[in-house]
Structures are given as C-alpha cells and as structure tokens.
Amino acid sequence: MEYIAEVERETGMKVRKLHVDGGGEYKGQVTPILKSLGIKYEPTPPRTPECNGKAERMNRTLNNMVRAMLAQANMPNSFWVEAVNTATYL
C-alpha cells in the first residue's frame, strides 16, 4: 500500500497493473489488496527469468561492473557487497 501510494504521488498517475516475477511469495496477501484498489496483478510464469528482461539485464550489468572493479583493484571477493553497493550508486 505504501509503495503504491508513493508511486502515485511521485508520478501523478494511478497504478493500473503490477507486473511481478512468478515467485508467488506475496500472491495470497497482495491479490485482495490490489483487487480492492482496481489494480491488475500480472505475474510472470515460474522459472522464466527471460520474461523479466530489464531486471535480468540490470543484474548482469551490475555483476559485470563488480567483477571489473574487484579485478582492477586487486580486491578479494569478500568485498563483493561493497562493490555491488558502489556499482548500484554509480
């Protein structure tokens, strides 16, 4: 509810549908709320990351950035989290 309100406030537009991965973690809890707000719930089929191309591409880009930063700085993989945070910020 907070996320939907924030998105609507920031964009000035009403949320009409919510496209989520097919994990189903929140389906039972979220579906009635979305239905009451008139928002269409659109899950992707399970185990099909190719249906979520933008997020998968961003994950790949971040991982490539992290590997490059760690290799360039000769840092061990134990700094992975800090490198991910830096790549995300950049």
Contacts in CASP RR format, 6 or more apart in sequence:
PFRMAT RR
TARGET T0000
AUTHOR 0000-0000-0000
METHOD contacts of the structure
MODEL  1
MEYIAEVERETGMKVRKLHVDGGGEYKGQVTPILKSLGIKYEPTPPRTPE
CNGKAERMNRTLNNMVRAMLAQANMPNSFWVEAVNTATYL
1 33 0 8 1.000
4 15 0 8 1.000
4 37 0 8 1.000
4 39 0 8 1.000
7 15 0 8 1.000
8 14 0 8 1.000
8 15 0 8 1.000
15 37 0 8 1.000
15 39 0 8 1.000
16 39 0 8 1.000
16 40 0 8 1.000
17 39 0 8 1.000
17 40 0 8 1.000
17 41 0 8 1.000
17 42 0 8 1.000
18 30 0 8 1.000
18 34 0 8 1.000
18 39 0 8 1.000
18 40 0 8 1.000
18 41 0 8 1.000
18 42 0 8 1.000
19 42 0 8 1.000
19 43 0 8 1.000
19 44 0 8 1.000
20 26 0 8 1.000
20 41 0 8 1.000
20 42 0 8 1.000
20 43 0 8 1.000
20 44 0 8 1.000
21 43 0 8 1.000
21 44 0 8 1.000
21 49 0 8 1.000
21 52 0 8 1.000
21 55 0 8 1.000
22 43 0 8 1.000
22 44 0 8 1.000
22 45 0 8 1.000
22 46 0 8 1.000
23 43 0 8 1.000
23 46 0 8 1.000
24 43 0 8 1.000
27 41 0 8 1.000
27 43 0 8 1.000
30 41 0 8 1.000
31 41 0 8 1.000
34 40 0 8 1.000
34 41 0 8 1.000
35 41 0 8 1.000
44 51 0 8 1.000
44 52 0 8 1.000
45 51 0 8 1.000
49 56 0 8 1.000
50 56 0 8 1.000
62 84 0 8 1.000
62 87 0 8 1.000
62 88 0 8 1.000
65 83 0 8 1.000
65 87 0 8 1.000
65 90 0 8 1.000
66 80 0 8 1.000
66 83 0 8 1.000
66 84 0 8 1.000
66 87 0 8 1.000
69 75 0 8 1.000
69 83 0 8 1.000
69 86 0 8 1.000
69 87 0 8 1.000
70 76 0 8 1.000
70 77 0 8 1.000
70 79 0 8 1.000
70 80 0 8 1.000
70 83 0 8 1.000
75 83 0 8 1.000
END
